[in-house]
Amino acid sequence: MAQKFGYFLLVLIPTVAVTFYTILKSRRLSDMLEAVSDEKLPATAKFRAVLDVWK
């Protein structure tokens, strides 16, 4: 029983962490997706938008 609970926590904690990280970064992710889908932007601007997500 304790082993199953340990596995549960092993999966739950990273899942919650990634979810909250994504929520915190959602604005930058939205801006990045908008820039990448814009056909008028040059490749350098798109690449810069991707890098801005990780600031």
GIKAZI-V331016 format. One line per field, one symbol per residue. ss: DSSP state (H for helix, E for strand, C for the rest). phi: phi as a letter, one per 20 degrees, with the letter a starting at -180 (. if undefined). psi: psi as a letter, one per 30 degrees, with the letter a starting at -180 (. if undefined). Layout:
ss = ???
phi = ???
psi = ???
//
This chain:
ss = CHHHHHHHHHHHHHHHHHHHHHHHCHHHHHHHHHHHHCCCCCHHHHHHHHHHCCC
phi = .ffffffgffefffffffffffffegffffffffffeffefffffffffffffef
psi = eeeeeeeeeeeeeeeeeeeeeeeegeeeeeeeeeeefjffkleeeeeeeeefeg.
//
